[in-house]
Amino acid sequence: MDPQQLLSLAPLLILVVVFYFFILRPENKKKKAIAEMRSNISVGSEITTQGGIVGKVVSIKDDLITIETGDDRVRVQLTRWAVGSVGIQENQ
């Protein structure tokens, strides 16, 4: 390859590098953080599901989590991937 051809490919290579650092890398970090948060759930944790249900974890079996919601102690079973966050989200 002569230098002229390499110079014509430079903008494309720069675009690929920028795409990686501004889009792919942060997304992978976010996925890793979410997976770590879900794997660190323990009995007694307050969680919020992706659907907005808030409850306290009462038991964990493999990928199934049982939570209690509200004062009437209704128990709901869900899978780990349905957990949106650990801890109650305060309205600001």
N, C-alpha and C positions, 0 to 999 in steps of 0.2 A: 504494500500500500504506500502510495506517495503521500507527502504531508498535506496536500490539498484535500485528499479524501478524508484524512483524519480530522482536519479542521471542519469539514462539512458534517461529521458525526458528533462533534463536540457539543452542540446545543442539545442533541438528543440524549447524550450521556449525562449532561448537567440536569436535564429534566428528570431522568430516571433517579438520580441521586437525591434531588429535591423531593420527588414523590416519596421515596423511601423514608427520608428523615422527617417529613412533615405529615405523612399520612399513615404509612404502614407501621413504622416503629412505635408511635404513640398508641395506635390501636392494639398492637401486640402487648404493650405494657399494661393497658387498661384491661384486656382479657386476662392477663396473668394475675393482676391484682384482684379481679372479681373471683377468679377460680380459687385464689388463696383465701379470700374472705369466706367463701362458701365452705371450704374444707375446714376452716377454723371454728365453725358453729358448734356450740356445746349446749348441753342441757342447762336451761336457765337463761339463755340469751334471748333478748328481745329482738325480734326480726320484723321486717316489713316485706311482704311479697311483692312481686312485680305488678300484681293486680291491686295492691293497696291494702291488703289485709294485714293488720298488726296483731302480733301475739307473742307468747312466751313459749320457748321450746321445752317440751316435757319428755320427749324421747326421740332417739335417733337410731335407725336401723339401716345400715348401708346408705342408700340414696333416698330413703323415706324419712321425712321429718314430721313429727306430730307436734302441733302447737295448740295452745289454749288461747281463745280469744274472749275478751270481755269479762264482765263480772259473772255471767251465767256459765262460765267454764266450758264453753263449746269447744270440742276438740276437732281439729281439721288436720288431715294428713296431706302432705304435699311432697314433691321431689325437691332435691337440693337446687336444681337449676331454676326453680321458681322463686328463690329468695332474691329480693332486690337489694336489701341492705340489712346490716346488723345494727341494732340500736334504733330507738324511736326518732323519727325526723321531726324536729320542732318547726312550727310555722313561724316565719319571720315577718 
